[in-house]
Amino acid sequence: MTIRALSFDTGGTVLDWHGGIVARLAAVCGKRAAGLDLHQVANDWRRRAMKRIVGQVHPAFNMDDAHRESLVDTLSAHGLADLSVTQREAIWSVWYQLDAWPDFAPALAALRSAAPVVSFTMLPTALVMSVSRRNALDWDAIVSCEMIGMYKPHAPAYITAARWIGLPPQDILMVACHNFDLNAAHAAGFKTAFVRRPDEWGPEGPPEPEPNMDYTFVVSGFDELRKQVLTTR
Amino acid sequence: MAAQGVVLATRALCKRLGERPIVQGLNLDVGRGECLALLGPSGAGKTTLIRCLSGQLPPDDGQVLLEGHNVDVLGRSRRRRVAVVFQQFNLVGRISALDNVLAGRLGYLPVWRAMLGRFEPCDRLQALQCLERVGMLEHAGRRADTLSGGQQQRVAIARALAQQPAVILADEPIASLDPVNGAAVLDLLRDIARTEGVAVVCSLHQLELAVAWADRILGMAPNRPAIDLPAHRFDADTSAHIYGWKPEFGGIA
């Protein structure tokens, strides 16, 4: 099998957004957090932000804006409408300070010794730069849909990413924990790896924990991905 | 409150509406943080004067000066320092409150960005801060046409604030609102004048409200010279000059 590069979905697949957001909400809300299900607030925010950005074509906004603006409706829906703009910015900025899943950095280093690895993400470039520095993640490149102007799951986003990586799609392994992303990557000609992230959505569990089609790899973590990719390559 | 630093002035301003003079030789100074009410019966020319002050209508003679510069020839960077609030709010109904407020930032964008509606993150943050200022932050995501009249006028004021104006010109801003919401909007405008130092010029129909709200009143009457005086000196004689009748103070509708 030829895998000459890997591209990683980053927001949901690499970053523990749920844990980071819940912790930040707790810190900002203080005592008020006691009566709230912060897991639900975090997931509601994520859903609303994703709804804004997925499938956008040359939008006049990016994921930062989607996060900022979807937070308004999220807070209103959960009885937190009176939070000030300053408190909201404190919550919003957690996206720049998220932790990566602990099994990712070692796998990334090992995979990069064998092939180029890029972040291929709907998150803004600046955000991925920030979390990458924070978590000591060394990519060969960051390819943000913000740069392409076309967001997942539009085929041209994947085709463009492959072109910028400089390889035909069939030589690139797209790694993600979401079916919508991998289905689209597959349709664009990529090889695909489904990584289970059972904790991505906290106690609620992911909406689609299992693959919905036959991917090149299906693994339960990044260590397993590393082993499988490096042995089959 | 004493006017400190004139931001809006007219010098020998003459404006006619058709053949009828609205103002003749008007010399007016409005200072930072000052509230000026334009008072007078329908047809006195309040709206025409506001359009003249905002540069939408040219003077027939004389000058309107914004921060010392002739309004006639204001460039884009100065024009954004005048914000207008309308009786009918003039929001775009099918977009969110936030997007309406963002329109107030258009004057700060390079033209190509403004044409594409591509705002900077700082513009979006500032728009949210403006909505917070008027108590509408929690409704930022709602379509403007789902908001009540009072809420829409607050969003319109937030849009005005997003322009970072030196002057807000409000043309009958409470005429479409019930008394409670109308009073709240006037309170908000005065609070903005006091805390942000914006000069607010507001045309009003309700004499008692105007006297209570304004620092100064410009009384306008058809075919008579306008009179400019501190609100606390507004009395029955002034009213007679403007409206042609002497009201009983305390019982004026």
Interface residues (C-beta under 8 A of the other chain):
Chain A: A60 F61 D64 D65 R68 E69 S70 V72 D73 L75 S76 A81 D82 S84 V85 R88 E89
Chain B: L98 L116 G117 R118 F119 P121 R124 L125 L128 Q129 E132 L137 E138 H139 A140 G141
